[in-house]
Amino acid sequence: MSEFLLGVAVFILVAVALGLLRILRGPGPADRMMAVQLLGTGGIAVLLLVGVATAEPATVDVALTLALLAVFATCAFVTAPDASRNAPPEDRQ
């Protein structure tokens, strides 16, 4: 069973690696933030799967800490002031 869980963790890790392309090529900050959220969620999933497969409870704690950090990062992104909203109307794109 642990081999299956580790295989699923590798599959998720590959899918998350493809999300790195969106971070590098994202057309806007919102796309990049969504890709960062994909990385966080994928990292959490991989850590949880590895923690269950290896029966190591510390990795589950690390995954839960990463989940909290991802929530804070999203809140910071959403509440951050947007420079384009404060620009005069003729400068907005």
PDB file of N, CA, C and O in Angstrom:
ATOM      1  N   MET A   1       0.818  -1.194   0.000  1.00  0.00           N
ATOM      2  CA  MET A   1       0.000   0.000   0.000  1.00  0.00           C
ATOM      3  C   MET A   1       0.860   1.255   0.000  1.00  0.00           C
ATOM      4  O   MET A   1       0.516   2.253  -0.633  1.00  0.00           O
ATOM      5  N   SER A   2       1.991   1.197   0.722  1.00  0.00           N
ATOM      6  CA  SER A   2       2.842   2.383   0.780  1.00  0.00           C
ATOM      7  C   SER A   2       3.465   2.688  -0.581  1.00  0.00           C
ATOM      8  O   SER A   2       3.721   3.852  -0.890  1.00  0.00           O
ATOM      9  N   GLU A   3       3.713   1.667  -1.396  1.00  0.00           N
ATOM     10  CA  GLU A   3       4.247   1.910  -2.739  1.00  0.00           C
ATOM     11  C   GLU A   3       3.232   2.662  -3.589  1.00  0.00           C
ATOM     12  O   GLU A   3       3.594   3.548  -4.364  1.00  0.00           O
ATOM     13  N   PHE A   4       1.974   2.308  -3.442  1.00  0.00           N
ATOM     14  CA  PHE A   4       0.921   3.005  -4.187  1.00  0.00           C
ATOM     15  C   PHE A   4       0.838   4.469  -3.767  1.00  0.00           C
ATOM     16  O   PHE A   4       0.739   5.357  -4.614  1.00  0.00           O
ATOM     17  N   LEU A   5       0.879   4.721  -2.457  1.00  0.00           N
ATOM     18  CA  LEU A   5       0.807   6.093  -1.966  1.00  0.00           C
ATOM     19  C   LEU A   5       2.006   6.915  -2.428  1.00  0.00           C
ATOM     20  O   LEU A   5       1.859   8.086  -2.779  1.00  0.00           O
ATOM     21  N   LEU A   6       3.185   6.310  -2.429  1.00  0.00           N
ATOM     22  CA  LEU A   6       4.356   7.017  -2.915  1.00  0.00           C
ATOM     23  C   LEU A   6       4.268   7.268  -4.414  1.00  0.00           C
ATOM     24  O   LEU A   6       4.738   8.301  -4.890  1.00  0.00           O
ATOM     25  N   GLY A   7       3.680   6.350  -5.166  1.00  0.00           N
ATOM     26  CA  GLY A   7       3.473   6.558  -6.593  1.00  0.00           C
ATOM     27  C   GLY A   7       2.519   7.705  -6.866  1.00  0.00           C
ATOM     28  O   GLY A   7       2.741   8.508  -7.773  1.00  0.00           O
ATOM     29  N   VAL A   8       1.464   7.777  -6.083  1.00  0.00           N
ATOM     30  CA  VAL A   8       0.517   8.889  -6.221  1.00  0.00           C
ATOM     31  C   VAL A   8       1.199  10.206  -5.856  1.00  0.00           C
ATOM     32  O   VAL A   8       0.943  11.233  -6.485  1.00  0.00           O
ATOM     33  N   ALA A   9       2.057  10.182  -4.852  1.00  0.00           N
ATOM     34  CA  ALA A   9       2.794  11.392  -4.463  1.00  0.00           C
ATOM     35  C   ALA A   9       3.703  11.856  -5.589  1.00  0.00           C
ATOM     36  O   ALA A   9       3.819  13.057  -5.833  1.00  0.00           O
ATOM     37  N   VAL A  10       4.340  10.935  -6.269  1.00  0.00           N
ATOM     38  CA  VAL A  10       5.190  11.298  -7.412  1.00  0.00           C
ATOM     39  C   VAL A  10       4.345  11.879  -8.541  1.00  0.00           C
ATOM     40  O   VAL A  10       4.742  12.856  -9.176  1.00  0.00           O
ATOM     41  N   PHE A  11       3.190  11.287  -8.792  1.00  0.00           N
ATOM     42  CA  PHE A  11       2.298  11.806  -9.838  1.00  0.00           C
ATOM     43  C   PHE A  11       1.864  13.240  -9.516  1.00  0.00           C
ATOM     44  O   PHE A  11       1.859  14.102 -10.395  1.00  0.00           O
ATOM     45  N   ILE A  12       1.505  13.487  -8.277  1.00  0.00           N
ATOM     46  CA  ILE A  12       1.102  14.842  -7.875  1.00  0.00           C
ATOM     47  C   ILE A  12       2.283  15.793  -7.990  1.00  0.00           C
ATOM     48  O   ILE A  12       2.113  16.945  -8.389  1.00  0.00           O
ATOM     49  N   LEU A  13       3.462  15.331  -7.650  1.00  0.00           N
ATOM     50  CA  LEU A  13       4.653  16.162  -7.753  1.00  0.00           C
ATOM     51  C   LEU A  13       4.934  16.548  -9.200  1.00  0.00           C
ATOM     52  O   LEU A  13       5.361  17.672  -9.465  1.00  0.00           O
ATOM     53  N   VAL A  14       4.704  15.648 -10.128  1.00  0.00           N
ATOM     54  CA  VAL A  14       4.874  15.962 -11.556  1.00  0.00           C
ATOM     55  C   VAL A  14       3.836  16.990 -11.997  1.00  0.00           C
ATOM     56  O   VAL A  14       4.159  17.917 -12.740  1.00  0.00           O
ATOM     57  N   ALA A  15       2.602  16.833 -11.547  1.00  0.00           N
ATOM     58  CA  ALA A  15       1.564  17.800 -11.898  1.00  0.00           C
ATOM     59  C   ALA A  15       1.874  19.180 -11.333  1.00  0.00           C
ATOM     60  O   ALA A  15       1.606  20.195 -11.976  1.00  0.00           O
ATOM     61  N   VAL A  16       2.432  19.215 -10.149  1.00  0.00           N
ATOM     62  CA  VAL A  16       2.802  20.493  -9.542  1.00  0.00           C
ATOM     63  C   VAL A  16       3.981  21.113 -10.302  1.00  0.00           C
ATOM     64  O   VAL A  16       4.048  22.333 -10.458  1.00  0.00           O
ATOM     65  N   ALA A  17       4.888  20.292 -10.761  1.00  0.00           N
ATOM     66  CA  ALA A  17       6.016  20.806 -11.544  1.00  0.00           C
ATOM     67  C   ALA A  17       5.532  21.476 -12.823  1.00  0.00           C
ATOM     68  O   ALA A  17       6.115  22.466 -13.265  1.00  0.00           O
ATOM     69  N   LEU A  18       4.482  20.948 -13.411  1.00  0.00           N
ATOM     70  CA  LEU A  18       3.905  21.605 -14.581  1.00  0.00           C
ATOM     71  C   LEU A  18       3.309  22.956 -14.214  1.00  0.00           C
ATOM     72  O   LEU A  18       3.268  23.862 -15.046  1.00  0.00           O
ATOM     73  N   GLY A  19       2.851  23.098 -12.988  1.00  0.00           N
ATOM     74  CA  GLY A  19       2.347  24.383 -12.522  1.00  0.00           C
ATOM     75  C   GLY A  19       3.441  25.435 -12.429  1.00  0.00           C
ATOM     76  O   GLY A  19       3.160  26.632 -12.481  1.00  0.00           O
ATOM     77  N   LEU A  20       4.689  24.994 -12.291  1.00  0.00           N
ATOM     78  CA  LEU A  20       5.798  25.940 -12.284  1.00  0.00           C
ATOM     79  C   LEU A  20       5.880  26.712 -13.602  1.00  0.00           C
ATOM     80  O   LEU A  20       6.290  27.872 -13.625  1.00  0.00           O
ATOM     81  N   LEU A  21       5.494  26.068 -14.680  1.00  0.00           N
ATOM     82  CA  LEU A  21       5.498  26.760 -15.966  1.00  0.00           C
ATOM     83  C   LEU A  21       4.532  27.938 -15.954  1.00  0.00           C
ATOM     84  O   LEU A  21       4.820  28.976 -16.550  1.00  0.00           O
ATOM     85  N   ARG A  22       3.403  27.794 -15.293  1.00  0.00           N
ATOM     86  CA  ARG A  22       2.425  28.881 -15.222  1.00  0.00           C
ATOM     87  C   ARG A  22       2.973  30.036 -14.389  1.00  0.00           C
ATOM     88  O   ARG A  22       2.682  31.199 -14.670  1.00  0.00           O
ATOM     89  N   ILE A  23       3.762  29.721 -13.367  1.00  0.00           N
ATOM     90  CA  ILE A  23       4.357  30.787 -12.577  1.00  0.00           C
ATOM     91  C   ILE A  23       5.336  31.586 -13.434  1.00  0.00           C
ATOM     92  O   ILE A  23       5.369  32.816 -13.380  1.00  0.00           O
ATOM     93  N   LEU A  24       6.120  30.876 -14.213  1.00  0.00           N
ATOM     94  CA  LEU A  24       7.121  31.553 -15.036  1.00  0.00           C
ATOM     95  C   LEU A  24       6.507  32.282 -16.220  1.00  0.00           C
ATOM     96  O   LEU A  24       7.022  33.321 -16.633  1.00  0.00           O
ATOM     97  N   ARG A  25       5.423  31.764 -16.773  1.00  0.00           N
ATOM     98  CA  ARG A  25       4.847  32.335 -17.982  1.00  0.00           C
ATOM     99  C   ARG A  25       3.502  33.012 -17.762  1.00  0.00           C
ATOM    100  O   ARG A  25       2.879  33.466 -18.722  1.00  0.00           O
ATOM    101  N   GLY A  26       3.050  33.085 -16.531  1.00  0.00           N
ATOM    102  CA  GLY A  26       1.727  33.633 -16.243  1.00  0.00           C
ATOM    103  C   GLY A  26       1.541  35.044 -16.776  1.00  0.00           C
ATOM    104  O   GLY A  26       2.422  35.887 -16.606  1.00  0.00           O
ATOM    105  N   PRO A  27       0.417  35.314 -17.415  1.00  0.00           N
ATOM    106  CA  PRO A  27       0.218  36.645 -17.980  1.00  0.00           C
ATOM    107  C   PRO A  27      -0.050  37.716 -16.931  1.00  0.00           C
ATOM    108  O   PRO A  27       0.177  38.896 -17.197  1.00  0.00           O
ATOM    109  N   GLY A  28      -0.515  37.346 -15.774  1.00  0.00           N
ATOM    110  CA  GLY A  28      -0.842  38.357 -14.776  1.00  0.00           C
ATOM    111  C   GLY A  28      -0.566  37.861 -13.373  1.00  0.00           C
ATOM    112  O   GLY A  28      -0.291  36.679 -13.164  1.00  0.00           O
ATOM    113  N   PRO A  29      -0.640  38.767 -12.414  1.00  0.00           N
ATOM    114  CA  PRO A  29      -0.369  38.358 -11.032  1.00  0.00           C
ATOM    115  C   PRO A  29      -1.388  37.372 -10.475  1.00  0.00           C
ATOM    116  O   PRO A  29      -1.040  36.522  -9.655  1.00  0.00           O
ATOM    117  N   ALA A  30      -2.639  37.474 -10.909  1.00  0.00           N
ATOM    118  CA  ALA A  30      -3.651  36.537 -10.409  1.00  0.00           C
ATOM    119  C   ALA A  30      -3.356  35.114 -10.893  1.00  0.00           C
ATOM    120  O   ALA A  30      -3.527  34.155 -10.141  1.00  0.00           O
ATOM    121  N   ASP A  31      -2.917  34.979 -12.139  1.00  0.00           N
ATOM    122  CA  ASP A  31      -2.558  33.649 -12.648  1.00  0.00           C
ATOM    123  C   ASP A  31      -1.377  33.074 -11.892  1.00  0.00           C
ATOM    124  O   ASP A  31      -1.333  31.885 -11.578  1.00  0.00           O
ATOM    125  N   ARG A  32      -0.436  33.931 -11.611  1.00  0.00           N
ATOM    126  CA  ARG A  32       0.727  33.461 -10.860  1.00  0.00           C
ATOM    127  C   ARG A  32       0.353  33.072  -9.439  1.00  0.00           C
ATOM    128  O   ARG A  32       0.878  32.096  -8.904  1.00  0.00           O
ATOM    129  N   MET A  33      -0.545  33.821  -8.827  1.00  0.00           N
ATOM    130  CA  MET A  33      -0.967  33.487  -7.470  1.00  0.00           C
ATOM    131  C   MET A  33      -1.722  32.159  -7.447  1.00  0.00           C
ATOM    132  O   MET A  33      -1.563  31.368  -6.518  1.00  0.00           O
ATOM    133  N   MET A  34      -2.530  31.921  -8.451  1.00  0.00           N
ATOM    134  CA  MET A  34      -3.234  30.633  -8.525  1.00  0.00           C
ATOM    135  C   MET A  34      -2.251  29.478  -8.700  1.00  0.00           C
ATOM    136  O   MET A  34      -2.453  28.394  -8.152  1.00  0.00           O
ATOM    137  N   ALA A  35      -1.190  29.716  -9.465  1.00  0.00           N
ATOM    138  CA  ALA A  35      -0.177  28.677  -9.634  1.00  0.00           C
ATOM    139  C   ALA A  35       0.575  28.437  -8.324  1.00  0.00           C
ATOM    140  O   ALA A  35       0.926  27.300  -8.011  1.00  0.00           O
ATOM    141  N   VAL A  36       0.820  29.490  -7.568  1.00  0.00           N
ATOM    142  CA  VAL A  36       1.462  29.324  -6.259  1.00  0.00           C
ATOM    143  C   VAL A  36       0.536  28.536  -5.329  1.00  0.00           C
ATOM    144  O   VAL A  36       1.002  27.704  -4.550  1.00  0.00           O
ATOM    145  N   GLN A  37      -0.755  28.792  -5.406  1.00  0.00           N
ATOM    146  CA  GLN A  37      -1.709  28.016  -4.608  1.00  0.00           C
ATOM    147  C   GLN A  37      -1.693  26.541  -5.022  1.00  0.00           C
ATOM    148  O   GLN A  37      -1.820  25.654  -4.179  1.00  0.00           O
ATOM    149  N   LEU A  38      -1.535  26.286  -6.330  1.00  0.00           N
ATOM    150  CA  LEU A  38      -1.403  24.905  -6.802  1.00  0.00           C
ATOM    151  C   LEU A  38      -0.169  24.256  -6.198  1.00  0.00           C
ATOM    152  O   LEU A  38      -0.215  23.101  -5.776  1.00  0.00           O
ATOM    153  N   LEU A  39       0.936  24.998  -6.155  1.00  0.00           N
ATOM    154  CA  LEU A  39       2.145  24.456  -5.554  1.00  0.00           C
ATOM    155  C   LEU A  39       1.943  24.156  -4.069  1.00  0.00           C
ATOM    156  O   LEU A  39       2.385  23.120  -3.573  1.00  0.00           O
ATOM    157  N   GLY A  40       1.278  25.061  -3.373  1.00  0.00           N
ATOM    158  CA  GLY A  40       1.034  24.829  -1.957  1.00  0.00           C
ATOM    159  C   GLY A  40       0.138  23.633  -1.714  1.00  0.00           C
ATOM    160  O   GLY A  40       0.418  22.806  -0.847  1.00  0.00           O
ATOM    161  N   THR A  41      -0.938  23.541  -2.476  1.00  0.00           N
ATOM    162  CA  THR A  41      -1.861  22.418  -2.322  1.00  0.00           C
ATOM    163  C   THR A  41      -1.196  21.100  -2.696  1.00  0.00           C
ATOM    164  O   THR A  41      -1.370  20.091  -2.012  1.00  0.00           O
ATOM    165  N   GLY A  42      -0.434  21.115  -3.782  1.00  0.00           N
ATOM    166  CA  GLY A  42       0.284  19.904  -4.188  1.00  0.00           C
ATOM    167  C   GLY A  42       1.322  19.494  -3.164  1.00  0.00           C
ATOM    168  O   GLY A  42       1.503  18.307  -2.892  1.00  0.00           O
ATOM    169  N   GLY A  43       2.008  20.483  -2.595  1.00  0.00           N
ATOM    170  CA  GLY A  43       2.990  20.181  -1.558  1.00  0.00           C
ATOM    171  C   GLY A  43       2.348  19.581  -0.329  1.00  0.00           C
ATOM    172  O   GLY A  43       2.886  18.655   0.278  1.00  0.00           O
ATOM    173  N   ILE A  44       1.199  20.110   0.033  1.00  0.00           N
ATOM    174  CA  ILE A  44       0.465  19.568   1.175  1.00  0.00           C
ATOM    175  C   ILE A  44       0.049  18.121   0.898  1.00  0.00           C
ATOM    176  O   ILE A  44       0.199  17.245   1.750  1.00  0.00           O
ATOM    177  N   ALA A  45      -0.473  17.888  -0.305  1.00  0.00           N
ATOM    178  CA  ALA A  45      -0.909  16.533  -0.657  1.00  0.00           C
ATOM    179  C   ALA A  45       0.264  15.557  -0.649  1.00  0.00           C
ATOM    180  O   ALA A  45       0.143  14.439  -0.147  1.00  0.00           O
ATOM    181  N   VAL A  46       1.394  15.980  -1.203  1.00  0.00           N
ATOM    182  CA  VAL A  46       2.567  15.099  -1.244  1.00  0.00           C
ATOM    183  C   VAL A  46       3.058  14.807   0.169  1.00  0.00           C
ATOM    184  O   VAL A  46       3.380  13.665   0.497  1.00  0.00           O
ATOM    185  N   LEU A  47       3.115  15.834   0.996  1.00  0.00           N
ATOM    186  CA  LEU A  47       3.566  15.603   2.367  1.00  0.00           C
ATOM    187  C   LEU A  47       2.625  14.680   3.139  1.00  0.00           C
ATOM    188  O   LEU A  47       3.077  13.819   3.895  1.00  0.00           O
ATOM    189  N   LEU A  48       1.326  14.859   2.951  1.00  0.00           N
ATOM    190  CA  LEU A  48       0.381  13.974   3.630  1.00  0.00           C
ATOM    191  C   LEU A  48       0.510  12.535   3.143  1.00  0.00           C
ATOM    192  O   LEU A  48       0.473  11.603   3.946  1.00  0.00           O
ATOM    193  N   LEU A  49       0.659  12.347   1.839  1.00  0.00           N
ATOM    194  CA  LEU A  49       0.809  10.991   1.308  1.00  0.00           C
ATOM    195  C   LEU A  49       2.103  10.338   1.786  1.00  0.00           C
ATOM    196  O   LEU A  49       2.112   9.162   2.151  1.00  0.00           O
ATOM    197  N   VAL A  50       3.183  11.092   1.784  1.00  0.00           N
ATOM    198  CA  VAL A  50       4.452  10.541   2.257  1.00  0.00           C
ATOM    199  C   VAL A  50       4.376  10.252   3.754  1.00  0.00           C
ATOM    200  O   VAL A  50       4.916   9.249   4.221  1.00  0.00           O
ATOM    201  N   GLY A  51       3.713  11.120   4.501  1.00  0.00           N
ATOM    202  CA  GLY A  51       3.576  10.892   5.939  1.00  0.00           C
ATOM    203  C   GLY A  51       2.792   9.639   6.254  1.00  0.00           C
ATOM    204  O   GLY A  51       3.138   8.900   7.176  1.00  0.00           O
ATOM    205  N   VAL A  52       1.741   9.396   5.497  1.00  0.00           N
ATOM    206  CA  VAL A  52       0.948   8.181   5.724  1.00  0.00           C
ATOM    207  C   VAL A  52       1.712   6.952   5.242  1.00  0.00           C
ATOM    208  O   VAL A  52       1.679   5.908   5.894  1.00  0.00           O
ATOM    209  N   ALA A  53       2.402   7.065   4.102  1.00  0.00           N
ATOM    210  CA  ALA A  53       3.115   5.908   3.549  1.00  0.00           C
ATOM    211  C   ALA A  53       4.279   5.491   4.433  1.00  0.00           C
ATOM    212  O   ALA A  53       4.573   4.302   4.551  1.00  0.00           O
ATOM    213  N   THR A  54       4.941   6.454   5.053  1.00  0.00           N
ATOM    214  CA  THR A  54       6.099   6.118   5.887  1.00  0.00           C
ATOM    215  C   THR A  54       5.766   6.055   7.371  1.00  0.00           C
ATOM    216  O   THR A  54       6.642   5.769   8.187  1.00  0.00           O
ATOM    217  N   ALA A  55       4.518   6.316   7.732  1.00  0.00           N
ATOM    218  CA  ALA A  55       4.066   6.311   9.134  1.00  0.00           C
ATOM    219  C   ALA A  55       4.883   7.279   9.983  1.00  0.00           C
ATOM    220  O   ALA A  55       5.233   6.994  11.129  1.00  0.00           O
ATOM    221  N   GLU A  56       5.174   8.433   9.382  1.00  0.00           N
ATOM    222  CA  GLU A  56       5.933   9.479  10.072  1.00  0.00           C
ATOM    223  C   GLU A  56       4.999  10.637  10.381  1.00  0.00           C
ATOM    224  O   GLU A  56       4.629  11.382   9.474  1.00  0.00           O
ATOM    225  N   PRO A  57       4.606  10.809  11.653  1.00  0.00           N
ATOM    226  CA  PRO A  57       3.628  11.847  11.989  1.00  0.00           C
ATOM    227  C   PRO A  57       4.164  13.277  11.836  1.00  0.00           C
ATOM    228  O   PRO A  57       3.375  14.215  11.725  1.00  0.00           O
ATOM    229  N   ALA A  58       5.478  13.455  11.829  1.00  0.00           N
ATOM    230  CA  ALA A  58       6.038  14.803  11.712  1.00  0.00           C
ATOM    231  C   ALA A  58       5.740  15.416  10.344  1.00  0.00           C
ATOM    232  O   ALA A  58       5.571  16.631  10.240  1.00  0.00           O
ATOM    233  N   THR A  59       5.674  14.603   9.305  1.00  0.00           N
ATOM    234  CA  THR A  59       5.383  15.152   7.979  1.00  0.00           C
ATOM    235  C   THR A  59       3.944  15.644   7.896  1.00  0.00           C
ATOM    236  O   THR A  59       3.656  16.585   7.156  1.00  0.00           O
ATOM    237  N   VAL A  60       3.057  15.035   8.628  1.00  0.00           N
ATOM    238  CA  VAL A  60       1.673  15.517   8.668  1.00  0.00           C
ATOM    239  C   VAL A  60       1.624  16.887   9.346  1.00  0.00           C
ATOM    240  O   VAL A  60       0.878  17.769   8.922  1.00  0.00           O
ATOM    241  N   ASP A  61       2.417  17.056  10.391  1.00  0.00           N
ATOM    242  CA  ASP A  61       2.484  18.362  11.059  1.00  0.00           C
ATOM    243  C   ASP A  61       3.042  19.427  10.127  1.00  0.00           C
ATOM    244  O   ASP A  61       2.556  20.558  10.112  1.00  0.00           O
ATOM    245  N   VAL A  62       4.050  19.075   9.356  1.00  0.00           N
ATOM    246  CA  VAL A  62       4.628  20.016   8.399  1.00  0.00           C
ATOM    247  C   VAL A  62       3.599  20.366   7.331  1.00  0.00           C
ATOM    248  O   VAL A  62       3.510  21.523   6.920  1.00  0.00           O
ATOM    249  N   ALA A  63       2.826  19.390   6.877  1.00  0.00           N
ATOM    250  CA  ALA A  63       1.795  19.647   5.871  1.00  0.00           C
ATOM    251  C   ALA A  63       0.726  20.592   6.401  1.00  0.00           C
ATOM    252  O   ALA A  63       0.270  21.477   5.678  1.00  0.00           O
ATOM    253  N   LEU A  64       0.327  20.416   7.639  1.00  0.00           N
ATOM    254  CA  LEU A  64      -0.671  21.309   8.216  1.00  0.00           C
ATOM    255  C   LEU A  64      -0.121  22.724   8.400  1.00  0.00           C
ATOM    256  O   LEU A  64      -0.853  23.699   8.230  1.00  0.00           O
ATOM    257  N   THR A  65       1.146  22.840   8.740  1.00  0.00           N
ATOM    258  CA  THR A  65       1.775  24.158   8.837  1.00  0.00           C
ATOM    259  C   THR A  65       1.837  24.825   7.473  1.00  0.00           C
ATOM    260  O   THR A  65       1.584  26.025   7.358  1.00  0.00           O
ATOM    261  N   LEU A  66       2.167  24.071   6.453  1.00  0.00           N
ATOM    262  CA  LEU A  66       2.183  24.605   5.083  1.00  0.00           C
ATOM    263  C   LEU A  66       0.788  25.053   4.653  1.00  0.00           C
ATOM    264  O   LEU A  66       0.646  26.047   3.940  1.00  0.00           O
ATOM    265  N   ALA A  67      -0.223  24.337   5.077  1.00  0.00           N
ATOM    266  CA  ALA A  67      -1.598  24.733   4.741  1.00  0.00           C
ATOM    267  C   ALA A  67      -1.941  26.080   5.377  1.00  0.00           C
ATOM    268  O   ALA A  67      -2.568  26.927   4.743  1.00  0.00           O
ATOM    269  N   LEU A  68      -1.533  26.273   6.618  1.00  0.00           N
ATOM    270  CA  LEU A  68      -1.771  27.570   7.268  1.00  0.00           C
ATOM    271  C   LEU A  68      -1.024  28.691   6.571  1.00  0.00           C
ATOM    272  O   LEU A  68      -1.569  29.780   6.390  1.00  0.00           O
ATOM    273  N   LEU A  69       0.207  28.443   6.180  1.00  0.00           N
ATOM    274  CA  LEU A  69       0.976  29.463   5.478  1.00  0.00           C
ATOM    275  C   LEU A  69       0.362  29.803   4.128  1.00  0.00           C
ATOM    276  O   LEU A  69       0.397  30.962   3.713  1.00  0.00           O
ATOM    277  N   ALA A  70      -0.197  28.825   3.441  1.00  0.00           N
ATOM    278  CA  ALA A  70      -0.836  29.079   2.153  1.00  0.00           C
ATOM    279  C   ALA A  70      -2.062  29.970   2.319  1.00  0.00           C
ATOM    280  O   ALA A  70      -2.325  30.832   1.480  1.00  0.00           O
ATOM    281  N   VAL A  71      -2.802  29.766   3.389  1.00  0.00           N
ATOM    282  CA  VAL A  71      -3.972  30.613   3.639  1.00  0.00           C
ATOM    283  C   VAL A  71      -3.535  32.046   3.898  1.00  0.00           C
ATOM    284  O   VAL A  71      -4.138  32.982   3.372  1.00  0.00           O
ATOM    285  N   PHE A  72      -2.500  32.228   4.696  1.00  0.00           N
ATOM    286  CA  PHE A  72      -2.015  33.574   4.978  1.00  0.00           C
ATOM    287  C   PHE A  72      -1.473  34.252   3.724  1.00  0.00           C
ATOM    288  O   PHE A  72      -1.664  35.453   3.540  1.00  0.00           O
ATOM    289  N   ALA A  73      -0.804  33.500   2.868  1.00  0.00           N
ATOM    290  CA  ALA A  73      -0.283  34.079   1.630  1.00  0.00           C
ATOM    291  C   ALA A  73      -1.418  34.533   0.721  1.00  0.00           C
ATOM    292  O   ALA A  73      -1.318  35.583   0.086  1.00  0.00           O
ATOM    293  N   THR A  74      -2.484  33.762   0.653  1.00  0.00           N
ATOM    294  CA  THR A  74      -3.625  34.148  -0.170  1.00  0.00           C
ATOM    295  C   THR A  74      -4.301  35.391   0.388  1.00  0.00           C
ATOM    296  O   THR A  74      -4.668  36.296  -0.362  1.00  0.00           O
ATOM    297  N   CYS A  75      -4.462  35.434   1.677  1.00  0.00           N
ATOM    298  CA  CYS A  75      -5.069  36.628   2.298  1.00  0.00           C
ATOM    299  C   CYS A  75      -4.215  37.861   2.066  1.00  0.00           C
ATOM    300  O   CYS A  75      -4.748  38.942   1.816  1.00  0.00           O
ATOM    301  N   ALA A  76      -2.908  37.720   2.143  1.00  0.00           N
ATOM    302  CA  ALA A  76      -2.019  38.859   1.897  1.00  0.00           C
ATOM    303  C   ALA A  76      -2.112  39.321   0.453  1.00  0.00           C
ATOM    304  O   ALA A  76      -2.077  40.521   0.183  1.00  0.00           O
ATOM    305  N   PHE A  77      -2.231  38.383  -0.473  1.00  0.00           N
ATOM    306  CA  PHE A  77      -2.345  38.754  -1.888  1.00  0.00           C
ATOM    307  C   PHE A  77      -3.653  39.477  -2.160  1.00  0.00           C
ATOM    308  O   PHE A  77      -3.678  40.463  -2.896  1.00  0.00           O
ATOM    309  N   VAL A  78      -4.726  38.999  -1.577  1.00  0.00           N
ATOM    310  CA  VAL A  78      -6.043  39.590  -1.834  1.00  0.00           C
ATOM    311  C   VAL A  78      -6.154  40.974  -1.214  1.00  0.00           C
ATOM    312  O   VAL A  78      -6.758  41.867  -1.808  1.00  0.00           O
ATOM    313  N   THR A  79      -5.590  41.167  -0.042  1.00  0.00           N
ATOM    314  CA  THR A  79      -5.728  42.450   0.633  1.00  0.00           C
ATOM    315  C   THR A  79      -4.635  43.454   0.274  1.00  0.00           C
ATOM    316  O   THR A  79      -4.702  44.609   0.697  1.00  0.00           O
ATOM    317  N   ALA A  80      -3.642  43.040  -0.490  1.00  0.00           N
ATOM    318  CA  ALA A  80      -2.565  43.958  -0.872  1.00  0.00           C
ATOM    319  C   ALA A  80      -3.116  45.039  -1.793  1.00  0.00           C
ATOM    320  O   ALA A  80      -3.954  44.762  -2.652  1.00  0.00           O
ATOM    321  N   PRO A  81      -2.644  46.268  -1.613  1.00  0.00           N
ATOM    322  CA  PRO A  81      -3.124  47.340  -2.496  1.00  0.00           C
ATOM    323  C   PRO A  81      -2.632  47.123  -3.920  1.00  0.00           C
ATOM    324  O   PRO A  81      -1.484  46.743  -4.150  1.00  0.00           O
ATOM    325  N   ASP A  82      -3.515  47.371  -4.859  1.00  0.00           N
ATOM    326  CA  ASP A  82      -3.196  47.215  -6.272  1.00  0.00           C
ATOM    327  C   ASP A  82      -2.840  48.591  -6.825  1.00  0.00           C
ATOM    328  O   ASP A  82      -3.638  49.525  -6.736  1.00  0.00           O
ATOM    329  N   ALA A  83      -1.660  48.714  -7.388  1.00  0.00           N
ATOM    330  CA  ALA A  83      -1.190  50.008  -7.881  1.00  0.00           C
ATOM    331  C   ALA A  83      -2.032  50.505  -9.050  1.00  0.00           C
ATOM    332  O   ALA A  83      -2.178  51.714  -9.231  1.00  0.00           O
ATOM    333  N   SER A  84      -2.585  49.601  -9.841  1.00  0.00           N
ATOM    334  CA  SER A  84      -3.375  50.039 -11.002  1.00  0.00           C
ATOM    335  C   SER A  84      -4.721  50.635 -10.572  1.00  0.00           C
ATOM    336  O   SER A  84      -5.299  51.431 -11.312  1.00  0.00           O
ATOM    337  N   ARG A  85      -5.227  50.267  -9.394  1.00  0.00           N
ATOM    338  CA  ARG A  85      -6.492  50.843  -8.921  1.00  0.00           C
ATOM    339  C   ARG A  85      -6.314  52.286  -8.457  1.00  0.00           C
ATOM    340  O   ARG A  85      -7.256  53.077  -8.505  1.00  0.00           O
ATOM    341  N   ASN A  86      -5.111  52.625  -8.011  1.00  0.00           N
ATOM    342  CA  ASN A  86      -4.860  53.964  -7.502  1.00  0.00           C
ATOM    343  C   ASN A  86      -4.370  54.925  -8.583  1.00  0.00           C
ATOM    344  O   ASN A  86      -4.222  56.121  -8.330  1.00  0.00           O
ATOM    345  N   ALA A  87      -4.122  54.413  -9.773  1.00  0.00           N
ATOM    346  CA  ALA A  87      -3.621  55.256 -10.858  1.00  0.00           C
ATOM    347  C   ALA A  87      -4.758  56.088 -11.430  1.00  0.00           C
ATOM    348  O   ALA A  87      -5.924  55.705 -11.334  1.00  0.00           O
ATOM    349  N   PRO A  88      -4.412  57.242 -12.033  1.00  0.00           N
ATOM    350  CA  PRO A  88      -5.445  58.043 -12.702  1.00  0.00           C
ATOM    351  C   PRO A  88      -6.090  57.250 -13.834  1.00  0.00           C
ATOM    352  O   PRO A  88      -5.460  56.339 -14.371  1.00  0.00           O
ATOM    353  N   PRO A  89      -7.342  57.573 -14.216  1.00  0.00           N
ATOM    354  CA  PRO A  89      -8.054  56.793 -15.220  1.00  0.00           C
ATOM    355  C   PRO A  89      -7.320  56.671 -16.555  1.00  0.00           C
ATOM    356  O   PRO A  89      -7.439  55.644 -17.224  1.00  0.00           O
ATOM    357  N   GLU A  90      -6.575  57.681 -16.952  1.00  0.00           N
ATOM    358  CA  GLU A  90      -5.913  57.597 -18.257  1.00  0.00           C
ATOM    359  C   GLU A  90      -4.721  56.656 -18.224  1.00  0.00           C
ATOM    360  O   GLU A  90      -4.258  56.213 -19.275  1.00  0.00           O
ATOM    361  N   ASP A  91      -4.215  56.342 -17.030  1.00  0.00           N
ATOM    362  CA  ASP A  91      -3.074  55.432 -16.927  1.00  0.00           C
ATOM    363  C   ASP A  91      -3.502  53.980 -16.721  1.00  0.00           C
ATOM    364  O   ASP A  91      -2.666  53.079 -16.805  1.00  0.00           O
ATOM    365  N   ARG A  92      -4.767  53.738 -16.457  1.00  0.00           N
ATOM    366  CA  ARG A  92      -5.239  52.359 -16.221  1.00  0.00           C
ATOM    367  C   ARG A  92      -5.283  51.603 -17.533  1.00  0.00           C
ATOM    368  O   ARG A  92      -5.549  52.154 -18.602  1.00  0.00           O
ATOM    369  N   GLN A  93      -5.008  50.299 -17.400  1.00  0.00           N
ATOM    370  CA  GLN A  93      -5.019  49.470 -18.607  1.00  0.00           C
ATOM    371  C   GLN A  93      -6.077  48.424 -18.502  1.00  0.00           C
ATOM    372  O   GLN A  93      -6.246  47.623 -19.421  1.00  0.00           O
TER     373      GLN A  93
END
